[in-house]
Amino acid sequence: MAKVLIVYDSLTGNTEKMAKAVEQGTREADANVRLKKVNEAELSDLEWADGIIIGSPTHSGTMSQKTNAFFITRAAKIWEKLENKVGAAFTSSLGTGTGAEAATLSLITAMILYRMIIVSAPEREPGWTGTYGVIADGLIAIGSPDEKALDTCRRLGKRVADVAKKLA
């Protein structure tokens, strides 16, 4: 059974809604799941997990300060223990043109530096190649996530759990 950690920050509740949908998808894949707000997460949670999914609101094209403090500053102390863990990201944003893809890439860049294995967003519809993570049109939510974004979040959780299961 894969162990998946979902860590998120949420200012308005939108990223939290997405995190809960991601959690639902991981549970549907029969994963052992921990869902934690970023200020409640511990480094031991990162060490425990086979797969790590990070969600953050978009802050001027990057992850939130709380997410940065946990996943960049604190997690850097154990970066060697994150190597070869499965990673994925999602973000919410208050509008278009706010840097949501850049925020997702800031999370993925940290994962790459930690030598994690990145899982892209699941296919949203036939012919869609996916994005870096869940963003406005899938894993990024503009405002409150609609059902399409929440479904993509669920599928991201399932995808990470499935890949983690195969690699564990």
N, C-alpha and C positions, 0 to 999 in steps of 0.2 A: 504494500500500500504506500503510495507516494505521500509525502508530507509537504504541504503547501502553506506558506505564510503569505498573508495579504496584509500589507501595511499601508495606511492611507492618512492623509491630512484632509480636512474639509472645513471650509469657512462658512459655507451657506447650506451645507447638507447635500449638495449635488454630487460631490466626489464620494461621499458616504453611501449614497444610493447606488452608485456604480460599484463600489467595493462590495456591497451586500449582494449585488447581482453576480459579481465575479465569484464570491464565496459560494453562491448557489450552484454555479457551474462546476466548481471543484468538488463539491459534495455529490453532484450527479455523476461524477467520474470516480466515486468511491475513494476520494483522497481523505487523509487526515488533515484537517484544516485549522489554522489559527488566523483569526481576523482581529487585527489590533490597530487602534489609532496610533499615529506615529509617536505621540508623547507617552504611550503606554508600552511600546515595543522595547525589547531588550536585545542586546547583542546575542544572547543565548537563543533567542527566537530565530535569528538569522542562521546560526550554527545548526539548529535543529532541522531546518527545512531542506528539502530536496529542490523545491521550486519557490521562488520569491517573486511576488507581484507587488509593485509599488504604484500607488495612486496619489496624485497631488493636484491641487488646483494650479492653474497657470498664473504665474506671477511675472509679468513683463518678459515672457518668453522663456521662463525657466521654472524649476520646481519651487515650491514654497520654502521659506526659511526653516520651518520646522522639519520638513522633509530633508533639506540639505543638512541640517544639524545632525540628524540621525543617520541618513544613508551615505553622506559624504564624510563628515567630520568623525562621527563615532565609529561607523562601520569600517573606516580605513584602518582601524586598529586590528581588525581581524580579516583583512582582505584575502589573505592566503586561504582562509577557511571557506571563502565564498567561491573559490575556483571550481568550475565545472558544475555549479548549481544552475538550474534553469531559471531564467529571468524574463519578466515582461513588465510593461508599464501602461498606465492609462492616466488621462487628465480630464479635467473639466475647465470650462472657460466661460466668462460672462459675455463674450461676443466674438465675432469673427475678427481676424486681423490682430489677435492678442498674443500670438506666438505659441499656440497650443501644440503644434508639431514640434517646435523648438523645445518646449517644456518636456515633451515625451522623449525627445532626443537627449536632453540633459540627464534624464534618468537612465536611459539606455547607455549613454556614454560612460556613466559610472559603472554600470554592470560590465561593460567591455573592459574597463580598466581593472576590474576585479576578476577578469577572465571567466565571466559567467557565459552560459550558453543562452543566447537570446531567442525567444519565441515571438514571432510576429503575430499580428492580429489575424484572427480567423477570417476566412472568406465571408463576406457580408451577403453577397449575391453572386449568381453565376457570372464569371468573367472578371470579377473584382479581385485585384491582386493583393489587396490588404495594404495596411500602412505600418508604421513603426509600432504602433500601439493603438489603444482605443482612443479615438479623438472625436470631434464634433460630428463627423459623418459616420461614426462607428464607435470608437472607443474614446473619442473626445466629445464631451457633451457641451453644447452651447446652452447655458442656463440649465434648467432642470432636464435631466436626460429623458428622452422619449423612449417608447417601448423598443424601437429599433436599436438604439444605443444600449439599452439594458440587455437586450438579447445578445448583442455582440459581446458585451461584458461577460455574460454567462458562458458564451462559447469560448472566450479567452480563458476563463478559469478552467473549463474542461480541457482545453488544448494544453495548457501548462501542466495540469495534472497528468494527462495522458503521456506527454513527453517525459515528464519527471519519472513516471512509472517505468517507461521503457529504459531510461538511463540508470535507474536506481539498482 
